[in-house]
């Protein structure tokens, strides 16, 4: 963590200096907005975010970093969420939280899903269940972070606190809901949103009386609907959701239970011979557990069937499935019944297909507003957050004049495909969980064995960990002709961290953890085998190009007067040990002067961690003879891999993405 760039200041270093337009002290995260709002008032902002769910808080936390962007966040609830329904946090999401400086808090508080067990009917007595398998929940080496379980509301608390400590001191306005969204492309702020107070109750609170429900008009350059499955923003755009309900009900409850079931603190997929299935998820805190309980098929002609289930019926079903083990429910923190179904929005922004390419989007939808599915795959919150992480840096880059508006077209292009993959995976896993057990004595009866279910879970391991995303080539993701130079960094996939040693202070750390959610591109320069201290080495010549050549993307796309790493965070990794290199002989470009005092940043150079046995060059398949440039997007995905001398290709890649600044 770096601070004191502009001189010493006392207090918590996580509270960044406030922008001139922001409150000097961080606002109270939990303080709701006043109940009433002035009538006929108008406000002009760059971005209006509707909703403070997983997607909304991630997006707001990103935009809060930029004092030159005015962001407004509204939420129809009367205050922050207290009890979230989502709980599964994929490894990829923990990596993203690390970019906000929040991963350590998250994993300290969370339950770690280390192993998953599988249970099925006992061959000797089908009325009993027995353990049929036990596997690592996450493939070895997939991430340095675990798959964890933590209340969605706590994750949003962390992000809200991060916003409040940001330079803009951003806090949501609670008790407001969208009434309409209108677009007028002739205006500088083309999106007009009319909002009404909803009061300070929960999500289902009724609007206030007409005497106090005065409309408020917000005019924005961009609007993002993060307002859930019943999204008012989506409805205003006339976007349809496509997909089907499966007419199959599941009960879900967070409970405090006393049981002799031995795997009560392990994630378990349980399949009984006659009583359906349970997916058991231990919760954070050591005592609570979540149960997803199969309640069977619903009558498609009876729309009220789901609402007639009671908590006692869910408990009774779970007790039958756990037989011969006992399950005594002592308390219920929350419960609900949902119907399995998968739906996806026909588009993720306001541009209809006939206009695609002739104008750029102004309104976007994210998360549950554009894709809904069952909860058992544990992907809803994770994919929603990744939607926002994908969009946030793009909005910031366009609004700050660093990139053309065409960059915003890539959001729908990239995330719609990912959402469809989620829908397909969720359908497969939901069907596996609901399938009746196969009878080895009657194979003609069909069904699925515990072993088959375990194989489906294992095959989907990269998806459930959050690492199935592989963006195809587009304006911000290159082609793979040089991917062989760094095979462990596949283009289009997330940048996979590895241990290194920082040259200046010999600190061991993870290279990927040095990247923050600050909208900057990363250029990782993996040096070849030559001595980097030599002025004739390929890495030294590349640094001269980046520092001095007019075609350098660093020079061309960094605004005049800004810090040299304001747009591109360039970091070099050397094959030599940290004691074999002299800091004073390294390229000056890698020791940039920054801030109002012109202080030197000593954290741009790293060496192989030779004590680890296999260093980053071996782990990530980097060509030791030639080295490589690995270009990483602000959302942590690999955009390109190039040779160290591919100056023209590097410059050309960024010419299409970014606007010249000088």
ROKOLFI-668712 format. One record per residue (C-alpha): residue in three letters; x negated, y, z. Coordinates in steps of 0.5 Angstrom, whole numbers, plus 2048, in hexadecimal, padded with zeros to 3 digits. Each point is the difference from the previous one (the first is absolute). Example, Ala and Ser with C-alpha at 12.3 -4.5 7.8 and 13.67 -1.06 7.14 Angstrom:
2
ALA7E77F7810/SER7FE8077FE/
***
This chain:
662
UNK800800800/UNK7FD8077FE/UNK802806803/UNK7FC807802/UNK7FF8017F9/UNK802808801/UNK7FC800807/UNK8027FE807/UNK807800803/UNK8037FD806/UNK8057FB801/UNK8037F97FC/UNK7FC8007FA/UNK8067FC7FD/UNK804807800/UNK7FD8037FA/UNK8008087FF/UNK8078037FF/UNK8018037F9/UNK801808800/UNK8087FE7FF/UNK8007FB805/UNK802800807/UNK7F9800804/UNK8027FA805/UNK8037F97FE/UNK807800800/UNK8047FB805/UNK8017FA7FB/UNK8067FE804/UNK804807800/UNK8068007FB/UNK8028067FC/UNK805804803/UNK8087FE7FF/UNK8028067FC/UNK7FD8027F9/UNK8018077FD/UNK8058017FB/UNK7FF8017F9/UNK7F8800801/UNK7FB7FF7FB/UNK7F97FD801/UNK7FB7FF7FA/UNK7FB7FA801/UNK7FB7FC7FC/UNK8027F9802/UNK8077FE803/UNK7FF7FA804/UNK8077FD801/UNK8007FA806/UNK7FB7FE805/UNK7FF7F97FF/UNK7FA7FC7FF/UNK7FF8037F9/UNK802807802/UNK7FB801806/UNK7FB7FD7FC/UNK8018057FA/UNK801806805/UNK7F97FE804/UNK7FC8007F9/UNK8038077FE/UNK7FF803807/UNK7F98007FE/UNK8008057FB/UNK801807803/UNK8028037F9/UNK8067FB7FF/UNK806802804/UNK8047FA802/UNK8077FF803/UNK8027FA803/UNK8087FF802/UNK8037FA803/UNK8077FE802/UNK7FF7FD806/UNK800805806/UNK7F87FE802/UNK7FB7FB7FF/UNK8027F97FF/UNK7FF7FC807/UNK8027F97FE/UNK7FD7FE7F9/UNK8037FA7FC/UNK7FA7FE7FC/UNK7FA7FD804/UNK7FB7FC7FB/UNK7FA8047FF/UNK7FB7FE7FA/UNK7F9800800/UNK8008057FA/UNK805804804/UNK7FB800806/UNK7FA8027FB/UNK8048067FE/UNK802802807/UNK7F8800801/UNK8008067FB/UNK804804805/UNK7FC7FE805/UNK8057FC804/UNK7FE7F97FF/UNK7FD7FF806/UNK806802804/UNK8047FC7FC/UNK7FD7F9801/UNK7FE801807/UNK808801801/UNK8027FB7FB/UNK8017F8801/UNK7FB7FD7FB/UNK8037FA7FB/UNK7FA7FC800/UNK8037F97FE/UNK8077FE7FE/UNK8037F9802/UNK8057FC7FC/UNK8057FC803/UNK8057FA7FD/UNK8047FB802/UNK7FD7FA803/UNK8007FA7FC/UNK8017FB806/UNK806804802/UNK8038067FB/UNK804803806/UNK7F9802803/UNK7FB8057FD/UNK7F87FF800/UNK7FA8047FD/UNK7FE7FE7F9/UNK7FB8057FF/UNK7FC806802/UNK7FC8057FC/UNK7FC806801/UNK8058067FE/UNK7FB8047FC/UNK7FB7FD7FB/UNK7F9800803/UNK7FC8067FD/UNK8068047FD/UNK800806805/UNK7FC802806/UNK807802803/UNK8057FB803/UNK8077FF7FE/UNK804803806/UNK807801803/UNK802807803/UNK806804800/UNK8028047FA/UNK801806805/UNK7F9800803/UNK7FD8007F9/UNK8048067FE/UNK7FE803807/UNK7F97FF7FE/UNK8018047FA/UNK804805803/UNK7FB802805/UNK7FB8007FA/UNK8048057FC/UNK801804807/UNK7F8801800/UNK7FF8017F9/UNK7FE8077FD/UNK8078017FF/UNK8037FE806/UNK8067FD7FC/UNK8067FD804/UNK8077FE7FD/UNK806804801/UNK8057FB803/UNK8088007FF/UNK8008017F9/UNK8037FC7FA/UNK8008017F8/UNK8068027FD/UNK7FE8017F9/UNK7FA8017FC/UNK8008047F9/UNK7FA8017FB/UNK7FF8067FC/UNK7F98007FC/UNK8008077FF/UNK7FF802807/UNK7F9800803/UNK8037FC806/UNK8057FC7FB/UNK8037FB806/UNK805803804/UNK8037FC806/UNK806802804/UNK8007FD807/UNK8047FF806/UNK8007FF807/UNK8017F9803/UNK800802807/UNK7FB7FC805/UNK8037F9800/UNK7FD7FA7FD/UNK8007FE7F9/UNK8077FF7FF/UNK802807804/UNK8068037FC/UNK7FF8077FE/UNK801806804/UNK807804800/UNK8008057FA/UNK7FF806805/UNK7F97FE801/UNK7FE7FC7FA/UNK7FE8057FC/UNK7FC7FE7F9/UNK7F9802800/UNK7FC8017F9/UNK7F97FD7FF/UNK7FD8027F9/UNK7FA7FB7FF/UNK7FB7FF7FA/UNK8017F8802/UNK8047FC804/UNK7FF7F9803/UNK8067FC802/UNK7FD7FB806/UNK807800803/UNK8027F8800/UNK8047FB7FC/UNK806805800/UNK7FC8067FD/UNK8038067FF/UNK7FB8037FB/UNK8007F97FC/UNK808801800/UNK7FF8087FE/UNK7FC7FD7FA/UNK8057FB7FE/UNK7FB7FA800/UNK8037FA800/UNK7FD7FA805/UNK8007F97FC/UNK8007F9803/UNK8047FB804/UNK8027FE807/UNK7FF7F9801/UNK8067FF805/UNK7FC7FD805/UNK7FF803807/UNK7FB800805/UNK800803807/UNK7FA804803/UNK7FF801807/UNK7FA803805/UNK8017FC806/UNK7FD7FE807/UNK8007F9801/UNK7FE7FA804/UNK7FE7FA7FC/UNK7FC7F9800/UNK7FF8017F9/UNK7F88007FF/UNK7FF8057FB/UNK804805802/UNK7FA805800/UNK7FF7FE7F9/UNK8038027F9/UNK8047FA7FE/UNK8057FD7FB/UNK8047FB803/UNK8057FC7FB/UNK8057FB804/UNK8047FA7FD/UNK807803801/UNK7FF807803/UNK7FD8047FB/UNK7F9804801/UNK7FD805804/UNK7FA8057FF/UNK7FD801806/UNK7FC807801/UNK7FC801807/UNK801808801/UNK7FB804803/UNK7FF801808/UNK8007F8801/UNK8077FF802/UNK8058027FB/UNK8017FB7FA/UNK8048017F9/UNK8047FB7FD/UNK8038007F9/UNK8067FA801/UNK8037FD7FA/UNK808801800/UNK8017FD7FA/UNK8048027FA/UNK806805800/UNK8068007FC/UNK7FF8057FA/UNK808801800/UNK7FF803808/UNK7FC806800/UNK801801808/UNK7FD7F9801/UNK7F9802802/UNK803805805/UNK8047FB804/UNK7FA7FD803/UNK7FE801807/UNK7F97FF804/UNK8037FA803/UNK8017FD7FA/UNK7F98017FD/UNK7FD7FE807/UNK8047F97FF/UNK7FD7FF7F9/UNK7F9801803/UNK8017FC805/UNK8027FA7FC/UNK7FA8017FB/UNK7FB800806/UNK8037F9802/UNK7FD7FC804/UNK7FD807803/UNK804804805/UNK8018087FE/UNK803804805/UNK8018077FE/UNK7FF805806/UNK8018077FD/UNK8018037F9/UNK7FC8067FE/UNK8048007F9/UNK8047FC7FB/UNK8038007F9/UNK8037FC7FB/UNK7FE8017F9/UNK8017FD7F9/UNK7FA7FE7FB/UNK8008037FA/UNK7FB8047FB/UNK8018067FD/UNK7FC8057FC/UNK8018077FD/UNK8008017F9/UNK7FB805800/UNK7FC804806/UNK8018077FE/UNK8048057FC/UNK7FE7FF7F9/UNK8047FB7FC/UNK7FD7FC7FB/UNK8028047FA/UNK7FC806803/UNK7FA7FC802/UNK7FA8037FD/UNK8048077FF/UNK800803807/UNK7FD7FE807/UNK8047FE806/UNK802804805/UNK8047FC805/UNK7FD7F9802/UNK8037FA805/UNK7FC7FC804/UNK8017FA805/UNK8077FD801/UNK8038057FC/UNK7FD7FD7FA/UNK7FF7F8802/UNK8047FC805/UNK7FF7F9802/UNK8007FB806/UNK7FC801806/UNK7FC7F9800/UNK7FB8027FC/UNK7FE806804/UNK7FE8047FA/UNK806805800/UNK7FC805805/UNK7F97FF7FD/UNK8028017F8/UNK804806802/UNK7FA803804/UNK7FC7FE7FA/UNK8058047FB/UNK7FF806804/UNK7F87FF800/UNK8007FF7F9/UNK8048077FF/UNK7FE804805/UNK7F98027FD/UNK8028017F9/UNK805805803/UNK7FB803803/UNK7FB8007FA/UNK8058037FC/UNK802806805/UNK7F9802801/UNK7FF8017F8/UNK7FB7FA800/UNK8047FB7FC/UNK8058017FA/UNK8077FE801/UNK8007FA7FC/UNK7FC7FD806/UNK807800803/UNK8037FB7FB/UNK7FB7FA803/UNK804800806/UNK8067FD7FD/UNK7FC7FC7FB/UNK7FC7FD806/UNK8057FF805/UNK8067FD7FC/UNK7FC7FA7FE/UNK7FD7FF807/UNK807800803/UNK8037FB7FB/UNK7FA7FB802/UNK803801807/UNK8077FF7FE/UNK7FD7F97FD/UNK7FC7FE806/UNK805802805/UNK8057FB7FC/UNK7FC7FA800/UNK7FE801807/UNK807801802/UNK8027FA7FC/UNK7FB7FC803/UNK802802807/UNK8077FE7FF/UNK7FF7FA7FD/UNK8037FA803/UNK7FA7FB802/UNK7FF7FA7FB/UNK8017F9802/UNK7FB7FB7FF/UNK8057FB800/UNK8048037FB/UNK7FC8047FB/UNK8068017FB/UNK803804805/UNK7FB8067FF/UNK7FE805805/UNK7F9802802/UNK7FB7FD805/UNK7FC804805/UNK7FA7FE7FC/UNK8038047FA/UNK802806804/UNK7F9800802/UNK7FD8007F9/UNK8058067FE/UNK7FE804806/UNK7F87FE7FF/UNK8018027F8/UNK803807802/UNK7FB801805/UNK7FC8067FC/UNK8078037FF/UNK802800808/UNK7F9803801/UNK8028067FC/UNK7FA7FE7FB/UNK8047FE7FA/UNK8008077FD/UNK7FC8007F9/UNK8028067FC/UNK7FF8007F9/UNK7FC8057FC/UNK8038077FF/UNK7FE807801/UNK7FD7FF807/UNK7FE7F87FF/UNK7FA7FE7FB/UNK7FF7FA7FC/UNK7FC7FA802/UNK7FA8007FB/UNK7FB802806/UNK8037FC806/UNK7FB7FB7FF/UNK7FB805804/UNK8047FF806/UNK8057FA800/UNK802801807/UNK8038077FE/UNK8067FE7FB/UNK8028067FC/UNK807801802/UNK8007FD807/UNK7FE803807/UNK7F9802802/UNK7FE7FA804/UNK7FB803806/UNK7FA7FC802/UNK7FB802806/UNK7FA8057FE/UNK7FB804805/UNK8008077FF/UNK7F98037FE/UNK800806804/UNK8027FD807/UNK7FF7F87FF/UNK808800802/UNK8037F97FE/UNK8078017FD/UNK8057FE7FB/UNK7FF8047F9/UNK8078007FF/UNK802803806/UNK7FC8077FE/UNK8068027FC/UNK805804802/UNK8078017FE/UNK7FE8077FD/UNK8028007F9/UNK7F87FF7FE/UNK7FD7FB7FA/UNK7FB7FC803/UNK7FA7FE7FB/UNK7FC7FB804/UNK7F97FF7FC/UNK7FD7FA801/UNK7F98007FF/UNK7FC7FB7FC/UNK7F97FD802/UNK7FC8067FF/UNK7FD804805/UNK805806801/UNK7FB804803/UNK7FD8017F9/UNK8028067FC/UNK8007FB7FA/UNK8057FB803/UNK8077FF7FD/UNK803802806/UNK7FC807800/UNK8028017F9/UNK8077FF801/UNK800805806/UNK7FC8057FC/UNK8067FF7FB/UNK805801805/UNK7FD806803/UNK7FE8047FA/UNK8037FE7F9/UNK8058047FE/UNK8047FA7FE/UNK8007FD807/UNK8077FF802/UNK7FE802807/UNK7FE8077FD/UNK8058007FB/UNK8067FF805/UNK7FE803807/UNK803807801/UNK7FA805800/UNK7FF802807/UNK8027F9803/UNK7FC7FB804/UNK7FC7FC7FB/UNK8047FA802/UNK807803800/UNK8027FC7FA/UNK7FB7FA800/UNK7FE7FD806/UNK7F97FD7FD/UNK7FD7FA804/UNK7FA7FC7FE/UNK7FE7F9803/UNK7F97FD7FF/UNK7FD7F9800/UNK7FA802805/UNK801800807/UNK801806804/UNK7F9800803/UNK7FD8007F9/UNK8028067FD/UNK7FE807802/UNK806805801/UNK7FC8067FD/UNK7FE7FC7FA/UNK8077FF7FE/UNK8048047FA/UNK802807803/UNK8077FF7FD/UNK8017FB805/UNK7FF805806/UNK8058057FE/UNK801807804/UNK807801802/UNK804805804/UNK800807802/UNK7F97FF803/UNK7FD7FC7FA/UNK7FF7F9805/UNK7FD7FA7FD/UNK8047FA7FF/UNK7FC7FA802/UNK8057FB7FF/UNK8007FF7F9/UNK7FB7FA7FF/UNK8007F9803/UNK7FC7FA7FF/UNK8017F8800/UNK8017FD807/UNK7FB7FB7FF/UNK8017FD807/UNK8077FE7FE/UNK7FD7FA7FC/UNK8048027F9/UNK8008077FF/UNK8058047FC/UNK7FC7FF7F9/UNK8017F9801/UNK807800803/UNK8038047FB/UNK7FC7FD7FA/UNK7FC8077FE/UNK7FB7FF7FB/UNK7F9801804/UNK7FD8017F9/UNK8048067FD/UNK804802806/UNK8078037FF/UNK805806801/UNK8067FE803/UNK8058067FF/UNK8067FF806/UNK8078047FF/UNK802804806/UNK8057FB802/UNK7FA7FB801/UNK8017FC7F9/UNK7FA7FF7FC/UNK8018047F9/UNK7F97FE7FC/UNK7FA7FD801/UNK7FA8037FB/UNK7F97FF7FF/UNK7FB805804/UNK7FF8037F9/UNK8078017FE/UNK800807800/UNK8048027FA/UNK8057FA802/UNK801803807/UNK8018077FE/UNK8057FE7FB/UNK8047FC805/UNK801806804/UNK8018057FA/UNK8077FC7FF/UNK802800808/UNK7FE807802/UNK8008077FE/UNK7F98047FF/UNK7FF805806/UNK7FA8047FD/
***
